[in-house]
């Protein structure tokens, strides 16, 4: 069985049209909870969990215990077009729970993942620290053995769903010192565990986010995800599975910005004629369309390779780099097309401009994607030179 991506897009579009207007004007927490309820009620959160654990049956995947990148990309592209909050609340259900799906015991998966599908369990993913961003080997949060379990101490930052999440999947150091790639392990950390504290803060676009502080947080042995010392590989597996969907969300924001520019330039008159009659502005629209299409094709390629189990590292890096950088440029042009209105709070293109900025940073900065691509190019060249 293969996924009907057009039907899936239609479901996301219908939800966006219905739910997005009702989220406008709500407080951040209320909007986040409302968005997740709408997603769960529509059955879309099921695409964030493998079919083995009660999620949607994507079919045709190289591994049965994973999720479809093509489905996630389709959903995020359409949801982002309508609402940044719908987009982020969907992806966090997958990003925060995927380490449980891949590394959790049968009992833990059965206990946790149905709640992810139903929207009852809000998820968070704890990698970044004040001293560890792009270099996860610098993680300093510790997990020390205590009897049969573990005690965690440390701080995670830029934790999406901070203050809302029922649990977080957290990367912590079980051996070595910051800078060592070995000795990191992943843990399931319930929010109601002793020693867990959330400290929300604000960022430039509406997004529930903040710090996760762990102080003598005791966890049972069963909450270790995967093998001890193999947490970095598990964390990178999660990122690899969801990074393409960041590019897809960027494309959704870009599509909306382009549509807003078309609508404004067609309706607005200056010097006795519509702005759309200006050749320079038409050139802008043409380039916006061409760059967006290139980004869409890169996302399609990366998602198809990932679902087929092929080596998709460079394709994913291309998609993430090009789509997110393109979104920044397209939304900037849309603001410019609106003139003074473009920077007025409450005008859609102003919101889009703020929402797309973070996409070039999280889940691997543009600079990290360039490093991945450059390394792949050099390695391939050296390999071909030896033959």
Secondary structure, DSSP 8 states (H G I E B T S, - for coil): ----HHHHHHHHHHHHHHHHHHHTT--HHHHHHHHHHHHHHTTGGGGGS-GGGTS----S-SSTTS--HHHHHHHHHHHHHH-HHHHHHHHHHHHTTHHHHHHS-HHHHHHHHHHHHHTSS-EEEE--BTTBSS-GGG---EEEEETTEEEEEEEEEEEETTTT-SEEEEEEESSS-TT-SSSEEEEEEETTSTTEEEEEE--SSS--EEEEEEEEEEE-GGGEESSTTBHHHHHHHHHHHHHHHHHHHHHHHHHHHHHHHHHHHHH-EETTEEGGG-HHHHHHHHHHHHHHHHHHHHHHHHHHHHHTT---HHHHHHHHHHHHHHHHHHHHHHHHHTGGGGGSTTSHHHHHHHHHHGGGTTTS-HHHHHHHHHHHHHHHHHHHHT-
